[in-house]
Amino acid sequence: MIKTLFIRSGTARISFGVEVVLDEPVNTTLKWGMVLQPNVAKNQLHLVSEEIVDLDTKETLVQYKASTCIDNT
């Protein structure tokens, strides 16, 4: 069952997430969130970050953050 859903959109990034309640046999609530950055010129969406947290145990199950390489030469 989906408990809550949020979507935020700014000029550069789109954030959204959802809380999901898992029934028997798991009986836990997970929060899943993602941040995307559009590249309009290339018609693409890039994953900036993603996280899944078990809200009952406060344990982070999945965490991803994109890294960028900056060449200053």
N, C-alpha and C positions, 0 to 999 in steps of 0.2 A: 504494500500500500504506500503510495506517495503521500507524505505528510505535508511538506512545504516545498515550494519551488520559488526561486528568485532569478531574475534576469536584470542585469544592469548593462547599459550600453553608453559608451562615451564616444568621443571622436576617434580614439585610437584603439580601444580594446572593448571586447564584449566579455562580460563575466556572467556565468550562470551556475546554478547548483540546485541540488535536490536532496531532501531527507527522505530516506526510504525505510519503512518499518518492515522487518522480516519476521514473519510468524514462525510457527512450529516447523521444524525442530530447532531453528536457530535462535529466535526470540532476541533480536537486537535491532538497533537503529543505526543506519549508516548515513553519513553525510558525504556527498560527492560534489566536488566543485571543479570548474574548469575556466581558464581564461584564454581567449582566442584573440589574435591580432590579425585584422584583415590587411591584405595587400591588394588594393583595388586595381592597380596597374597590371598585375599578373593574374587577377581573378582567383586569389588563393586565400585560405585561412591558415594561420600558423598557430600551433599549440604553444602557448607561453608557459602555462603551468596546469597541473592537475593534482588533485588530492582526494583520497578516500579515507575517512576517519570513522572508527567505531565510536559512537557517542556514549555508549554504555561503559566502555573500558577506557575511553580517551586515547586509544591506540591508533596511530597512523598506519594504515594498511598499505597505502600506495602514495608516494609523493614524487612528483616530477617537476623539475624547473628547467626550462630551456636555457642553455648557455650560449653566449655569443663570443665570437673571437674578433677582437678589434686589432687591426693592423695599423699602427701609427707610423709606418715607414714611408 
